[in-house]
Amino acid sequence: MVHDEAPGYAPPTMPRSTPDHLLQQGPHAFPPARRRAVQRRLLEWYDEHAQPFPWRTARDPYAALVAAVAAQQTQMSRVLEVYARWMEAFPTLASLARADRAAVLQTWGRAGYPRRAVGLNETARRCMEEHAGALPRDPEALLALPGVGPFTAAIVRTFGFGDDAPAVDTNIVRVLGRLVSGDLQPARDTSRAEIDAAAALFPAGEGARWNPALMDYGARVCTPRPHCEVCVVASMCAAQPRFAAGEVAAPVSAQGTFEGSERQARGRVMQVLRDAAGESVTLPALTKRAGATTAEERARVRILLGRLAEEGLAWTDGRRAGLGQRPSKM
Ligand code: SF4
């Protein structure tokens, strides 16, 4: 593995400077030659190791939107499953706009956080009404759509339109925070201002390669326990000397346990409603199929059902319940 240094590089020996100066001066400076070296090496690594996800090369803003929304807080194996299912059921923004809420929730299935499916459905309708049936290219207009945050907007812009828009997700924060700020656990220690400054490493005209390059690098090399020994930018990384000296990244607090959680209980209720395949279910049947056996558990299921109804994910009239919105004819 080549670990040659780029011209102008000085090893980090002092505390980091202010975010404004992060890439311009001080021990962690990234002068132009060093920036180009980092960009070139990470892009070359990406060209050899890119994950062949279909939305990355489709040049389809809608495909990029679906993938970005599905990827939020979700493992990639699940993203691939829900993406394939979703694109088969709703291959275009127009077909998604025509779908009813029960159908989109049914298709989302067990992918978790079903509000995301509703958000996609609402976004498609808004695009039909306000953007001539297409996703807008303008960042402000994208951010105004339901469920579209900075990460999703950046993915739609880079994969969908080929624009330059730095994305920020867990893996990207980890790579940039270590590389530029020298933090071992950037998710906890690196400020947003520093990550924004590090985004200046973004190579112009390379958005569709740079964002996924950092994502894949964070997933495979600069992992929570990084593989610095095979890293193509190790010689320019502010954190590498710390890892080499034996320091370790403290674990970030994991999500609470799923077993026994409200999220798990909500998931069970949603599963019962999906299993009804478009039909409504009586509340006694719902509580039974959700596994509630005591009066307390049955009450809990009814409370959860009420919350799901408030969020627009289910409906109930006090006797029966169903997925999505209550059909007009019953
Ligand atoms: S040297 Fe280690 S910490 Fe730095 S970017 Fe490479 S893998 Fe990550």
Boltz pocket constraint, residues with backbone or C-beta under 6 A from the ligand:
constraints:
  - pocket:
      binder: B
      contacts: [[A, 174], [A, 175], [A, 178], [A, 179], [A, 221], [A, 222], [A, 223], [A, 226], [A, 227], [A, 228], [A, 231], [A, 232], [A, 233], [A, 234], [A, 235], [A, 237], [A, 238], [A, 239], [A, 240], [A, 243]]
      max_distance: 6.0
